[in-house]
Amino acid sequence: MDGIIQASLRGIDSHGIRLFPHYIQGFNKGRLNKNPKYHFKKTTSGTGIFDANHAPGHAAGIEAMSKAIELAENNGIAAISVCNSSHFGAAAYYGFKAAEKDMIGLSFTQATAHVLSYNGIQPFFGNNPICMVAPAEKEGPFCLDMATTITTFNKVEIYKESGKNLPNGWAVDNSGNETIDPKNVFSLLPIGGYKGFGLSMMVDILCALLSGSKYGPDTSPMFNNDMKEKRYLGHYFIAINIAAFVKPARFKKRMQEMIDRLRSEPKNDKNGHPVIVPGDPEKNYLEERIKFGIPVSKPFVNVLNQLFADYDLEDRI
Amino acid sequence: MDGIIQASLRGIDSHGIRLFPHYIQGFNKGRLNKNPKYHFKKTTSGTGIFDANHAPGHAAGIEAMSKAIELAENNGIAAISVCNSSHFGAAAYYGFKAAEKDMIGLSFTQATAHVLSYNGIQPFFGNNPICMVAPAEKEGPFCLDMATTITTFNKVEIYKESGKNLPNGWAVDNSGNETIDPKNVFSLLPIGGYKGFGLSMMVDILCALLSGSKYGPDTSPMFNNDMKEKRYLGHYFIAINIAAFVKPARFKKRMQEMIDRLRSEPKNDKNGHPVIVPGDPEKNYLEERIKFGIPVSKPFVNVLNQLFADYDLEDRI
């Protein structure tokens, strides 16, 4: 729940409260387990395996990252492999947990196969996110949370609805050839050709092969099924205890200095925007939405009110 | 030495024997230390800090990765932060060392600032590589070893020499605007806009901030100076012991299956090449060059023979 709301507050609407009805459906149809029994096994002083028992990925993920943080207290670095999980929302959520404890948090997950394979005509790997969060001295942490494609299917949908053509370089049709027609999109193009494709594979190795989960196109998709099917997703979490390498106060001071210097770099006048640090747009959203709330559309308010009624909850919005 | 030759055998000519004269100059002019005294301090059961004392990065790096492997034996995962190092060549070399021991190896290093900052007009971060190596059952390991830009300055040089224009999307001039004239290239464009830029920053956080090294544009450049200046580079190595998560034999079998499936994915007939896995081109080079040797130009043979003469070595090529 925290993770879903945090995503919306940070402006990551695709991974925020918009998905409440989706998760509720998951509980009702059987994909998600309302009463999961986690099974955690510490395998060495710095590692463990975590069976999420089909809990919502957010709940299981934050528990697994907490274990990583706990082990990294004494071991400097720790990693937890998660199996039998489901969609965990925005990867940043887990990294922030580590940053609170003066650690660097890395989080990875499998996702629905969408990324065009290098030289291929169809997707094999998912748009698997890579996320690192590191604390700074005077503001929220540095946060890089990125998928491995130029764009997302969400954005393609927006173009489809508006009847506009896509920019070049975003997507391909079912023959693997580039298309600017959003109705013909079959797979998404990875960043940097083989590089983005390779990053997706790297994440699937960590998330699927280390956890014994299905991989690539065998990964159960987030949508496109009846929500009964469990997803058996794998995640991978790493916590790096900064104190094992350098004094955390010094690290955070230098992290802040790096951020400040970047923002004061000369900007490209043609484009007019200042140089920004990964995570800056989300910091702006967070500041605004904590004050003014999360904007929701009228139809979505109705969806939420219906959900509240269904579950006999007092709150209305 | 091993690392340099391995790079050439794998077809990574930019990081191979071509650089022998560069490193020799480093020894002679003072950048590199012929008799380094490493200082290693184990800081927790899974981490350590390694002062390279200005040794060649290859020598210090492989020593540091060996420490990570040693600690990961019992801790499942381990990380070593390196300071006071220099150019370490191809990042893959260190990952292969981990894969030999049924571990996943990750290696990162700082590099000369070349990557255009997001919305900026000049580079701040280096083209910092991200590398992961993981063992497979029946062939050499999976190896992703990538920099964060679309192209490299080496390739720009080749276009400059041939008088050809660059493809779109590779590079910018000193106002931060895209250029196809190789003579005007000032910075390189990152893969996926803010994503490649963010990956460069992520690597600099691991390599510079955790090791207390200089970062971004303060990093001493590889070329452009008199070779007297020491580089004080930082690296970061992680070893993940597969056995802490899943049986290594099972992991390697599934890694092989993933590779085999990818290679048999339907190819794009328009382009004609089969789907390949990151590291495949290097595997082909390795097979060929182990049989037939490393091709060298006539002028480079003269350079090498001169070096052999200078150092009174028997071998000639």
Interface residues (C-beta under 8 A of the other chain):
Chain A: T43 T44 S45 G46 T47 I49 N74 N75 G76 I77 A78 A79 S81 I104 S117 Y118 N119 G120 I121 Q122 F124 I130 M132 A134 F142 L144 M146 I150 S175 G176 N177 I191 G192 Y194 K195 G196 F197 G198 L199 M201 M202 D204 I205 L206 L209 L210 S211 G212 Y215 G216 I238 I240 N241 I242 A244 F245 V246 R250 F251 R254 M255 M258 R261 L262 E265 P266 K267 N268 K270 N271 H273 P274 V275 I276 V277 P278
Chain B: T43 T44 S45 G46 T47 I49 N74 N75 G76 I77 A78 A79 S81 I104 S117 Y118 N119 G120 I121 Q122 F124 I130 M132 A134 F142 L144 M146 I150 S175 G176 N177 I191 G192 Y194 K195 G196 F197 G198 L199 M201 M202 D204 I205 L206 L209 L210 S211 G212 Y215 G216 I238 I240 N241 I242 A244 F245 V246 R250 F251 R254 M255 M258 R261 L262 E265 P266 K267 N268 K270 N271 H273 P274 V275 I276 V277 P278
